[in-house]
């Protein structure tokens, strides 16, 4: 199909910020760009939207092609369209947030990505385009939107300790949480249940393992 208009049209891309929790710290998936512009720099996985696909479908496709990940949860963060954000042409990008438990992340770089890795949010490399600003806003959205139940359901592995869950909530909130208040809130939510198993780490008393209630 051919389109002819009097006015030039911007290109549209999608980018995906995939967050997870690693060792009690908030981390994000980044890919190393293989081509110009910003070849060799790290960036959010993403790419151009095909003319016949929806924005969300394009986000799913680009994420799978560049990292091997299949995101079950996507939330649109917003659109970013500063005129000089991409040297190739006028590019407007629509950014999505994805969440995944670390034990379900198996990265496999593909498409135009040379590499794909997890980076702690407070130890990011230099990022391409305006992705540093985008990630800052994405992290703020997480802190505003995610509650204890959402963190348990979307960011925790199948089995976890209550301490690990609290650490994940603190990582998202960016601040410490009182242990007693956290346990009271967790009891009130009734979102987790014991598995009947324990985990022993070193000489300490075994910790009870929990899972999310179905």
N, C-alpha and C positions, 0 to 999 in steps of 0.2 A: 504494500500500500504506500502511495506517495502522498506527502503532505506539502502544500505550498502556501506560505503565509507571507505577509508583508514584513512582519516584525521577526527579529531573531529570537530563538527560544533557548533557554538555558538547558543544560544537561541535568539529569537527576540521578543521584546515587543513594545508596543506603549504607550505613555503618552500624555495627553491632558491638555494644559493650557487654562482654560476658563476664559476670562477677562470680567468684567462688570464695570459699574460706579455706586457707591452707595454714595449718599450725596456729589456728586462732587469729589469723590476720587476713584482711581483705585483699584479694588478688584479682587480676583481670587478664584476659587472654589478649595477646598482641601478636601481630604478624610482621615479619621483616619484608619490606617491599623489594621486589626484584627489578622493577622497571621505573623509568622516569615518569613523573617527578618524585623526588625524595627517595631514589633508589638506595637501598641499604638501611634506611631508617625504619623504626618500628611504628606501627599504626594499628588502628582498629581494623578488624576484618570487615571488608565491604567491597562494593563495586557498583557499576552502572546498572540501572534498572532497564530491563528489556521492555520494548514498546508494548508487549502484550501481557505483562504480568503485573500483579498488584505489588504494592510496596512491601507488605509483610512477606509475600512469597519470594520476592527478590532478596529480602534479608535472610530468610531461611536458606535460600540457594547459595548466596555468597558465603555465608558462614560455613556451610557444609563443604563448598569447593575449596575454601582457603584454609580451613582448620580440621575438617573431618567431623566436626561436631553437629549434632542434631538437637536444636533447641526446642523444648516443649513449651516454654514460657517466653513470650516476647511482649514487652510494653514499649509503646512509642514514647520517646523522650521529647522529641521536637525536631524542628527543621533549622538548618544552619546555612545561611546564604550570603555571607560577606562577599562582595564582588571579587576580591583579590585572594580568596581562600585557596584557589587552585590555579596554577599557571597555565594549564592546558586550555581552559575555556571557562565560561561562567558555569559553575557547578553548584547546585543546591543539593545538600545531603539531608536525608531524613534518618535520624538515629534511633535505634531500638536498644533496650536493655534486656539482657537475658541472664538467667540465674541457673547455676548448675552445681551439684555436689561435686567436690573435688575427686571422689573415688569413681565418678562417672565420666571424668574428662580424660580422653585419650586423644592428644593432638597429633594431627598429621597434615603438615603443610602441603598445599597444592595450588592449582591455578597459577596466579602471578605472585604468590608468596614464597619466599625462599626458606622461611622458618616460621614456626608458631610456638610460642612459649607462654607460661604464666609468669606474671610480674606482680610483686607486692605493690599495692597502690601508693605506698609511701617511698618506693624505691624504683620509680619509673625511669626508663631511658628517655633521651630526647625523642619527641614524637613528631611525625609528619603532619602537614596541614595545620588545622586548628584542633587537633585531637586532644591536646593537653587540656584545653578549655572545655571541650565536650566531656571528657572524663570527670573533670571537676564537677560539672553540673549533674552528670549521671550519679556520682557518689552522693551528692546532696539530695537527689531524688530518692535514692535508697534510704537515706536517713529519715526522710519525711514520710515515706510510704510503708516501709517494711516494719512489721511488728513481730513479736516473738513467734506467733504461730506461722507466719509466712516464712520466717527464717528457718524454722524447724522443718517445714514441708519442702522448701525449695533449695536450701543450701546445705543441709546436713546429710551425711551418709546414712545408709540403712540403719546402722546401729551406732550409738554415740553415748557418751556420759553426759550428765547434767552440767558438769564443768565445761565440757567442750561446747555445749549449746550456749552457755552463758558467755564464753569467750567469743563465740560467733556473733552474738547479739552486741557485745561490747565493740567488736571490730566494725560492725555496721554503724553503730551509734557514734563511734569515735570517742567514747567516754566509758569509764568504769561503771559497773552496776553493783549495787549492794546485794550481796549473796542472799540474805534472808528475804528481802523484798522480791528478788527474782524468783526464788523457790515458791513463795506465796502466790505470786502471779501465775506461775506455771501450774500450780495445783488448781487455781481457779479456772484456768483455761481448759484443763483436761485434754490437752492436745497430744501428750506423750504417755507411754505406758512402759513398764519394765519388761524386758525380754526374758527375764529369768536367768540370764547369764551375767558373768562378771569379767572384767579385764584387769589383769595384774601388770602394772608397769613398775619394774624395779622392786625395791624393798617395801613399798607402801602398801597399805591395805587395798585389796581389790576394789575396783569401782564398779557399781552396777551399770549395766548397759540398758539403754532405752531405745524405743523406736516411736515413730509417729503413729498415732491411732488412725486406722483406716475408716 
